[in-house]
């Protein structure tokens, strides 16, 4: 709602809302995609280290 508002002072709130929305999308992508991949690589590395 804050990004789509058109009332008085909306130009200021748009500048606040755009980075906020970008940050929320970035965190979601990190949590759902990047961190599980890194975790699986670390586990695989530890497992190979134990075997060798």
Buried (B, 14 or more C-beta within 10 A) or exposed (E): EEEEEEEEEBEEBBEEBEEEEEEEEEEEEEEEEEEEEEEEEEEEEEEEEEEE
